Amino acid sequence: MFKRLISTAIIAAGLLAGSTTIASAAQPVERSGNVYHVAVCPYLVPNGYSRCHAHVVTDSAGHVLSKVAGPNTTPSGYGPSDLRSAYNVTTSGSSSTIVAIVDAFGYPNAEADLAVYRAQYGLPACTTGNGCFAKYNQTGVQGSYPAFNLGWATETALDLDMVSSMCPNCKIILVEATTNGNKNLAKAVNTAAKLGAHVISNSYGGSETGSTTYEAAYNHAGVAVTASTGDSGYGAQFPATSPHVIAVGGTHLTTSGTTRGWTETAWTGGGSGCSILYAKPSWQTDTGCSMRMEADVSAVADPATGVAVYAPKSSSTAGWAVYGGTSVSAPLVGGIYGNNAGTVNYGSNPYANTSALNDVTSGSNGKCTGKPSYYCKAQVGYDGPTGLGTPIGTTAF
């Protein structure tokens, strides 16, 4: 069950520095099962702009449920070992691989906060000093970074942590768009490609209206470009509807007594839909949508089965909390792609090895009245919310 509840704690839209209550008129308290959560970026953005798709677990009033971690305390939420087990990822990537993360606005403490996450889980250090981490503005300059925005900085922390989980030896570059306008985000994506990225992760989306102006920025031969499908249930979003990206949907992930050890169903909030603008790629063969259909693949996204992230609470403080949204699944899948960079042409058919995907066959992301049921309901084989399924190791890509 996925519900939105208007909280009595109404504050200005966006995450407020120094506040642990993040509910607002634009960011109501939502519920997945018995778990409450709030979107970290406001839902309502104008045409030509995107919003991030991260959610943070809260109490029923919208207060973030944070936890202090240390040598003898494990943060709540799935960590790298859980995620690597769930998706059978046994390799760690290479320092010759570059995974780029594109987000909006600035995050001054990105490197320091990432260091806390990686140290907590015993991942190798990834710093400017050792050449593993680099940050750029949208024009490719290391400096003159955009203004700090807490919601988008939180999104960036999530992205950095998920890529680190799946590809701990990969180099990571963070490209910060000046604003969340699609023009700036597209420029940042092009910059990431020019900087040599093998994979570019994008955890944001918005209306398709006017998006054809910027779609070419997501088309880079030989580069895997992942895009989250959204966190509002059924309804197509750009850039996930671009025929040149891997559109990543969301699942509810739990441990089980199966041989795999994990079970997944479609997350009720994960996006899916049939594009009204973009032609169907040759490799996509579902028959109910004559245009580009999303998603392609999927991974965990439900905040009720969320991941541990060390993220900012203000411009100067940070802490542990549990996060969800397809903002988890897009960089997670991007990190898995990173394990293969340099050996695979990522601009080619992303459906080439369906036997290496876990088929998700139950759950839905809402009602799609008048549309084929697979638009919003998981089934055997391809469906909108989960695509062709979730990765079984790196051979899926």
C-alpha positions in Angstrom: 0.0 0.0 0.0 1.3 3.4 -1.0 -0.5 6.4 0.4 0.1 10.2 0.7 -0.9 11.7 4.0 -1.0 15.5 4.5 1.0 16.2 7.6 0.0 18.7 10.3 3.6 19.9 10.2 3.4 22.3 7.3 6.7 24.1 6.6 8.3 25.7 3.5 8.8 23.4 0.5 12.1 21.6 0.5 14.3 20.3 3.2 15.0 23.0 5.8 18.5 23.4 7.3 18.6 22.3 10.9 15.1 20.7 10.8 14.3 17.1 11.1 10.7 17.6 10.0 10.6 17.7 6.3 6.9 17.2 5.5 5.2 20.1 3.7 2.3 20.9 1.4 4.5 19.9 -1.6 6.1 17.0 0.3 3.4 15.2 2.2 4.0 12.2 4.5 3.5 9.0 2.5 3.2 5.4 3.6 4.5 2.1 2.2 2.9 -0.6 4.3 3.6 0.5 7.9 6.6 2.7 6.9 6.3 6.4 6.6 8.5 8.5 4.3 8.8 11.8 2.6 10.1 12.9 -0.8 13.2 15.0 -0.3 12.4 17.2 -3.4 9.1 18.9 -3.9 6.7 17.1 -6.2 5.5 20.2 -8.1 8.0 21.6 -10.6 7.3 23.6 -13.7 7.6 22.1 -17.2 11.2 22.3 -18.2 12.4 21.3 -14.8 13.0 18.0 -13.0 12.7 16.8 -9.4 14.8 14.2 -7.7 13.2 10.9 -6.8 14.7 10.2 -3.3 12.5 9.5 -0.3 13.6 9.4 3.4 12.0 7.2 6.1 10.2 9.3 8.8 7.7 9.0 11.5 4.0 9.7 10.9 4.6 13.4 11.4 7.4 13.6 8.9 10.4 13.6 11.3 13.4 11.8 9.8 14.2 8.6 11.7 18.0 9.0 11.9 20.5 6.7 13.7 23.9 7.2 15.0 26.3 4.5 13.7 29.7 3.5 15.0 32.2 0.7 15.3 29.7 -1.5 17.1 26.5 -0.2 15.6 25.2 -0.9 12.1 23.0 1.7 10.4 19.4 0.8 9.7 18.6 -0.1 6.1 20.3 -2.4 3.6 24.1 -1.9 3.2 26.5 -2.9 0.5 26.7 -6.6 1.5 22.9 -6.9 1.5 22.6 -5.3 -1.9 25.5 -7.2 -3.5 23.9 -10.4 -2.1 20.4 -9.6 -3.4 21.8 -8.9 -7.0 24.6 -11.5 -6.9 27.3 -8.9 -7.5 30.7 -10.6 -6.7 33.1 -8.3 -8.5 34.2 -4.8 -7.5 34.9 -3.0 -10.7 38.2 -1.3 -11.7 39.9 2.0 -11.2 39.9 2.4 -15.0 36.1 2.7 -14.9 34.4 6.1 -14.4 30.8 6.3 -13.1 29.4 9.8 -13.3 26.6 11.0 -11.1 24.6 14.0 -12.4 22.5 16.0 -10.0 21.4 19.6 -9.5 22.7 22.3 -7.1 25.7 22.1 -4.9 26.9 19.7 -2.1 30.1 21.1 -0.5 30.6 18.1 1.8 30.0 15.4 -0.8 33.5 13.9 -0.5 33.6 14.0 3.3 30.1 12.4 3.7 31.0 9.7 1.1 34.1 8.9 3.2 31.9 8.2 6.3 29.7 5.8 4.3 32.6 3.9 2.8 34.5 3.7 6.0 31.4 2.3 7.9 31.2 -0.6 5.5 34.9 -1.2 4.9 34.9 0.0 1.3 38.2 1.4 -0.1 38.7 5.1 0.3 37.5 7.2 -2.6 39.0 10.7 -2.4 40.3 13.5 -4.5 43.8 12.7 -3.2 43.9 9.1 -4.4 42.3 10.0 -7.7 39.0 8.0 -7.1 36.7 11.0 -6.6 36.3 14.3 -8.6 33.6 17.0 -8.6 32.8 19.4 -11.4 30.3 22.0 -12.2 28.1 21.6 -15.3 30.7 23.2 -17.6 33.4 20.8 -16.4 35.2 23.2 -14.0 36.5 22.1 -10.6 35.3 25.1 -8.7 32.5 27.7 -9.0 30.0 25.2 -7.8 26.3 25.8 -7.6 24.5 27.0 -4.5 23.7 24.4 -1.8 20.3 22.8 -1.8 19.5 20.3 0.9 17.0 18.1 -0.9 19.3 17.7 -4.0 22.4 17.3 -1.8 20.6 14.4 0.0 19.8 12.9 -3.4 23.5 13.2 -4.4 24.6 11.4 -1.2 22.2 8.6 -2.0 23.6 8.3 -5.5 27.2 8.3 -4.3 26.6 5.6 -1.7 24.7 3.3 -4.1 27.4 3.5 -6.8 30.0 2.8 -4.1 28.1 -0.2 -2.9 27.9 -1.9 -6.4 31.3 -0.8 -7.8 33.6 0.1 -4.9 36.7 0.2 -7.1 35.2 2.4 -9.8 36.2 6.1 -10.1 33.3 8.4 -9.3 32.8 11.9 -10.8 30.0 14.1 -9.6 28.8 16.8 -12.0 26.6 19.4 -10.4 24.1 21.2 -12.6 23.5 24.9 -11.7 19.8 24.3 -11.2 17.2 21.5 -11.7 16.2 23.0 -15.1 16.4 20.4 -17.9 18.7 22.6 -19.9 21.3 22.7 -17.1 20.9 18.9 -16.3 21.4 18.1 -20.0 24.5 20.2 -20.1 25.9 18.4 -17.0 25.2 15.0 -18.7 27.1 16.1 -21.8 30.0 17.2 -19.5 30.0 13.9 -17.8 30.4 12.2 -21.2 33.2 14.5 -22.2 35.0 13.7 -19.0 35.2 10.1 -20.1 32.4 8.5 -18.1 31.5 4.9 -18.9 28.3 5.1 -17.0 26.1 8.2 -16.2 23.5 7.9 -13.5 20.5 10.3 -13.4 18.0 10.1 -10.5 15.5 12.7 -11.5 12.6 13.3 -13.9 9.7 15.5 -15.0 7.2 16.1 -17.7 8.0 15.1 -21.3 6.7 18.4 -22.5 9.5 20.3 -24.2 12.0 17.5 -23.5 12.9 16.9 -27.2 15.2 20.0 -26.9 17.4 18.2 -24.5 17.0 14.5 -25.4 20.2 14.4 -27.4 22.3 15.0 -24.3 21.3 11.4 -23.1 22.6 9.8 -26.3 26.3 8.8 -26.0 27.4 5.8 -28.0 29.1 3.2 -25.8 28.0 4.9 -22.5 25.4 3.4 -20.2 23.0 6.2 -19.2 20.6 5.2 -16.4 17.5 7.2 -15.5 15.0 6.6 -12.6 11.4 6.1 -13.7 9.9 8.1 -10.8 8.3 7.7 -7.4 4.6 8.7 -8.1 3.4 5.4 -9.5 2.0 5.0 -13.1 2.9 7.9 -15.4 5.8 8.4 -17.9 8.6 10.8 -17.1 11.6 12.2 -19.0 14.5 11.4 -19.2 13.5 7.8 -18.4 11.4 7.8 -21.7 14.4 8.7 -23.8 15.1 5.7 -26.1 18.8 6.2 -25.4 18.7 5.5 -21.6 18.3 2.5 -19.4 15.0 3.3 -17.5 15.2 1.8 -14.0 12.0 1.0 -12.1 11.6 0.0 -8.5 10.9 -3.0 -6.3 10.1 -4.0 -2.8 13.0 -6.3 -1.7 12.9 -8.7 1.3 14.8 -11.7 2.4 13.3 -15.1 1.9 13.8 -18.8 2.2 14.3 -19.2 -1.5 17.5 -20.4 -3.2 18.2 -16.8 -4.1 17.6 -15.7 -0.5 15.6 -12.7 -1.6 12.1 -11.9 -3.0 10.9 -8.9 -5.0 7.6 -7.4 -6.0 6.8 -4.2 -7.8 7.0 -1.1 -5.6 3.7 0.7 -5.5 5.5 4.1 -6.1 7.8 3.1 -8.9 7.1 4.9 -12.2 6.1 3.3 -15.6 4.4 4.5 -18.7 4.2 4.8 -22.4 5.8 7.9 -24.0 3.8 10.4 -26.0 6.9 11.7 -27.7 9.6 9.1 -28.2 9.6 6.3 -30.8 9.9 2.7 -29.6 13.5 1.4 -29.8 14.1 -1.7 -31.9 15.1 -3.7 -28.9 11.8 -3.1 -27.1 9.1 -5.6 -28.2 6.1 -5.2 -25.9 3.0 -4.8 -28.1 0.7 -2.6 -26.0 2.6 0.6 -26.4 3.6 1.8 -29.9 6.1 4.3 -28.4 8.9 4.1 -25.9 7.8 2.2 -22.8 9.4 2.4 -19.4 10.9 0.7 -17.4 13.6 -1.5 -18.8 15.0 -3.1 -15.6 14.6 -2.5 -11.9 16.0 -2.8 -8.4 15.1 -2.0 -4.9 13.3 1.3 -4.4 10.6 0.9 -1.7 11.4 3.0 1.3 9.8 0.2 3.4 12.8 -2.0 2.3 15.2 0.9 2.0 18.9 1.4 2.1 21.2 3.0 4.6 22.7 6.4 3.5 24.9 8.9 5.2 23.4 12.2 4.0 23.4 15.9 4.9 20.9 17.2 7.4 22.0 20.8 6.8 24.7 22.6 5.0 27.1 21.6 7.8 25.8 18.4 9.5 25.0 14.9 8.3 23.7 11.7 9.6 22.4 8.2 8.9 18.9 7.5 7.7 17.0 5.0 5.5 16.1 6.0 1.9 14.1 4.7 -1.0 12.7 5.8 -4.4 13.9 4.9 -7.8 16.8 7.3 -6.9 18.1 4.1 -5.2 17.6 1.8 -8.2 19.1 4.0 -10.9 22.6 4.5 -9.4 22.6 0.9 -8.1 22.1 -0.4 -11.6 24.6 2.1 -12.9 27.1 0.8 -10.4 26.5 -2.8 -11.7 27.1 -1.6 -15.2 30.3 -0.1 -14.0 31.7 -3.6 -13.3 31.7 -4.2 -17.0 32.8 -0.9 -18.4 35.4 -1.2 -21.1 34.2 -4.6 -22.2 30.6 -3.9 -23.3 29.1 -1.3 -25.7 26.5 0.2 -23.4 24.8 2.0 -26.2 23.6 -1.3 -27.5 20.5 -3.4 -26.6 20.0 -3.5 -22.8 17.7 -6.5 -23.3 20.5 -8.8 -24.7 20.7 -11.2 -21.7 17.3 -11.6 -20.1 18.3 -14.9 -18.6 20.5 -12.9 -16.2 17.5 -11.0 -14.8 15.2 -12.0 -12.0 11.6 -11.8 -13.4 9.4 -9.8 -11.0 5.9 -11.2 -11.4 3.7 -9.6 -8.7 2.7 -6.2 -7.4 1.6 -3.0 -9.1 2.2 0.8 -9.1 -1.5 1.9 -9.4 -4.3 1.8 -11.8 -3.9 2.4 -15.5 -7.5 2.5 -16.5 -8.1 1.9 -20.2 -4.5 0.7 -20.7 -3.0 -2.8 -21.0 -2.6 -4.2 -17.5 1.2 -4.6 -17.9 1.5 -0.8 -17.9 1.1 -0.8 -14.1 1.0 -4.5 -13.0 3.9 -6.9 -12.8 3.6 -10.1 -14.7 5.6 -12.9 -16.2 8.0 -11.4 -18.7 8.1 -7.7 -19.4 6.0 -5.2 -17.5 6.1 -1.4 -17.0 6.9 -1.2 -13.2 9.8 -3.6 -13.2 10.8 -4.0 -16.9 12.4 -7.3 -17.6 13.4 -7.7 -14.0 16.3 -7.2 -11.6 20.0 -8.1 -12.1 21.5 -11.5 -11.4 25.1 -10.4 -11.3 27.0 -8.3 -13.8 26.2 -10.5 -16.8 22.8 -9.0 -16.9 24.4 -6.0 -18.6 
